[in-house]
Amino acid sequence: MQIKQLVYLDALARERHFGRAAEACNISQPTLSAAIAQLEDELGVLIVERGRQYRGLTREGEVVLAHARRMLAEGETLRDTIAEMRVGLGGRLRLGAIPTALPMVTHLTAPFSAAYPGVALTVLSLTSQEIQTRIDNFELDVGLTYLDNEPLERVIAKPVYQEAYILLARADSAVARKGSVSWREAAGLDLCLLTKDMQNRRIIDGIFRSVGAAPQPLMETNSIFNLVSHAGLGRMCSIVSRQLLDYFGLPDGIRALPLVEPEASRSIGLIAAERAPLAPVVRNLFSMVAEVPVCQPYR
């Protein structure tokens, strides 16, 4: 078994096309196909469903892929660890963040980049489920996601901050004259909420259910920009995390009202694959978290 065979298999699983996988590996398609066939012969199983085009991996192929990705990740960790000992921390840190946590990312990446200028950064906006999947597949190094709402698997975690929730409403509306708004009251408003594939929405729906309410939002969006910018459009109100206003600020003519009864919050933190030793970029980022000054929630 050769490392290049595992690299080719990983590329084929990602690209789901022999030609594109070969191009990604800078080899010819026959070379890629022959290497995978050789791996199949060595292991005594079919890895790829047979057909004129790529049709997916067999059940045995999925097992081989999982081990291949783990072996490739360990090899990369070994190279990065030796490089860190010789010339300092380098490489790339791939971070996925849930959309509502994006304003907080810079509080992690800025001090990390200052401390380790040799590390290139990739930051992606992903759902919590996408973050879990990509960490499982070794396509992400770390995620910034919810820690205490939906189960996380096969990861280590480090809390960063508490996400709390506010209602954005037109300053000249009746609800804006209140000092705060209960969740039950909010359920009767014309709401703009995130779509149901976002964990933030599932959290908010759960809070509403806890007070016996089931709002019917006037608008749904998968964009936090739309969530903030549509607050105050007509009679519409938006429920957002307080931390979003650290990035967007409070739009003109809009008031931010605390949501109470209950005063709900959820823990957001860093997660990484549960493996030892940790990749150097992950180990160093986790070690800095306690020292990172995270901005205070909007008041």
N, C-alpha and C positions, 0 to 999 in steps of 0.2 A: 504494500500500500504506500502510495506516495502522496505528499502534501498537495501537489498540483491536482491530483484527482479529486480531492476534497474541495479545492478551490473551484474547480469546474462544476462540480455538483451543486455547490452553493450558488454559483452564478446562474445555473440552469433553473434552479428553484425560484430565484428572484426574478429572472427575466421571462420564464415560462415560454421560452422559444430558443431552439438550438442555435439559430443564426445570431440572434442578439447576445446570447450567452457567450458564444465564441468571440464575437466582436468585443465584448466587455473584457474578455481575458486576453485579447490580442493574439488569438490563434485562429486557425481555420476550423470550420465546422466539422470536417472529418476527424481532425485531431481531437476535438472535444468529445465527439461521439465514441471514438476508439478508446479514449481514456476511461470513460464511464463504463463502456462494455468490459474493459479489462478489470475495473473495480468489481463489476458484477460477477465476473468469472472467479475472482479471488475470494469473494464472500459467499459465492454459491447461491445468490438470490437475484431476482430481477429487481432493479431499482426504479426504472422508468417504465411506465405503461407503453407498450409497443404500438406504433402506428406511424403513418406517414408524417404526422405533425406531433408536437409535444402535447400529450394528453394528461400529464400529471405524474406523480410518483405513486408507486405501489405502497401498500401498507408497510412492507419491509423497507422500502425506499425512504419513507418518512422517518423511520427509526435511524437509518443510516445517516440521513440529513441532520437529525438532531445531534448525533454524536460528532458528525463532521464539523458542524458549527461550533460545538463546544471545544473540539480539538484546535480549530483555527483560532478561536478566541484565546485559548490558553497559550498558543504559540505567539500570538501578538502581545499578550501580557508579558511573556518571557522576554521578547525583544525589547519592549518598552522599559521593563525593569532594569535590564542590563544597560540600556541607553541612559536611563536616569542616573545610574551609579557612575557612569563615565562622563556624561556631558550635561546632566541636569534633565529636568522634566521636559518632554516634548511630545510630539504626536498630535492627536486630535481628540477633543472632548465633544461627544454627540449628546446633546441634551434635548429631551422632549418635554414640553410644558403644556398643561391644560390651558385653554384660552384665558380663563379668568385669572390665571397665575402669571400671565405674560408680563404685566407691569412690574412684577417682583423679580423677574429673571435678572435684570441688570444689577440688582443688589447682591447677586451671587457671582455673575460673570465679570463684573468690573473689578472687584478685588482679586478674583482668581487670575484674570489676565494681567493685572499689575504684578502679581507675585510670580506668575509663570508665563512670561511673554513668548516663550517658544511653543506654546500650545495653541493650535488653531481651534476655533470654536464653531460648532454647527448647532443652531437653536431652531427647533421645529415646533409649530403649534399642532398639537395632537389631542385626540380624546383620551380619557383615562384608559379605555380598553385598547386603543392603539399603542399607548405607552407600554402597557403590560405585554402585549404581543411582541413588540419590537425589542423589548428587553429580553424576553424569552428566546427570541431569534438572534440575539447578539447584534442587532441593528442599531441599538441605542446603548450608551454607557450609563446614563442616569435619566431619571424622570422627575419632574416636579408635579405632584399630583395629590389627590385626596388620600389620606391615610386611614380614616376611620369611618368611611361610609359603606363602601363595597369591598368585599374581601380581596386582598392582594396575596399573590402566591409566589413563592420561590424568590423573595426579595428581602433585602435589608432596608431599613427605613430610618430617616432622621428628620424629626419635625423642624419646620422653619417658621411658620406663623399660623395664626388662626384666621380663617376667612369668616367675616361677618356680613350681614345683609342689610341693605337700605332700600327705600323706595324713592324713586325720582319722579317728581310731579311738577306740573306748571306752577310757578310761584303765585299766579292769580287764581288758582283753583281752590275749591272749598277744602279739599283734603290737605292742601299745603298750609292751611292756617292751624293745623293741629301740631302739637309738639312731637307726637309720634303716632304710628299707625299700627294697629294690631294685625296679625296675620289674617284673622277672620274678616276684618274690615277690608284688607287688601284684596281678598278673594272676590269681593263684589265690584272691583274697579275694572276698567278697560286696561288690560295688562299686555305688555310686550315681554315675552320670556324667551329663553334659549330653547332650541328644539330638544325633543325627548331623547335624542342620541347623546346628549351632553349630560355628564354626571351632575353638573350644577343644577340642571332642570330637574333631574330625579331627586336631588336633595330638597329643592324647593317644593316639589310636589309632595314629598314625604312630610315636610313641615306643615303644609296645608292639611294633609290627611290627619295629622296629629290633633288638629283643632276642628276636625269634622267638616272641612271645606274642600271644594273641588272647583277651582276657578276654570273658566273657559277663556283662554287668552285671545285677545283681538289680533295679535300678531306673534309669530314665532320666527326666530332667526338663529342661525349658527354662527353669527358674527357678533363679537362683543362691541365692535364699533357701532353696528346697527342698534344694539341694545341700549347704548348710551345716547346716540344721536336721535333716536325716535322717541325718547322720553319727552313728553310735552307736546307731541304731535296730536292736535285735536285734544281729546280728553285722555289720551293714553299715558299710562305710567309704566315705568320699568323697575324690575327688581334686579339689583346688581350687587356685587360685592363692594364693600367699602374701598378695598384696595384698587379697584378700577379707576376711581377718581384721582388717585395719585398720579395716574398716567394721563387721563383725559381732562382732569379738572372738572369743575361743575359748570355745565353749559349755561349760557346766559338765559335768564328767565326761568330757571329750574331750581327747585328746592330739594334737598336730600333729607329724608325723614327716617329716623330709626324704626325698624320693625320690631315689635315687642309682642309679648304674650304668645309664644315664648321668645326670649332673646337667644336666638340660635346661632351657632357657629360650627365650623368644621375645621379639622386640622389638615394643613397642607405641608408636605415635606418632600425631601429627596428620597428616591428609591433607586436601588441598583440590584443587579443579579446577586443572589446569595451564593457566592463562590469565594474560595480562598486559594491563593492570595487575591486581593482585589487588584484590579488594573491600577497602575500608578496614578492616572488622571482622576479616577474615582476616589482612591484613597486620599489624595491631597484635597480634592474638593470637599469631601465629607469632613476632613479634619479642620477645614476653615469655617464651617457653617456656624459653629458657636461663636466665632469672632466677627461674623458679618453683621453690621448694624442694619437691621431690617426696619424700614420706615413704619411709623405708627399709622394705624387705621384712620381713615377720614372721620373727622368729628364735626 
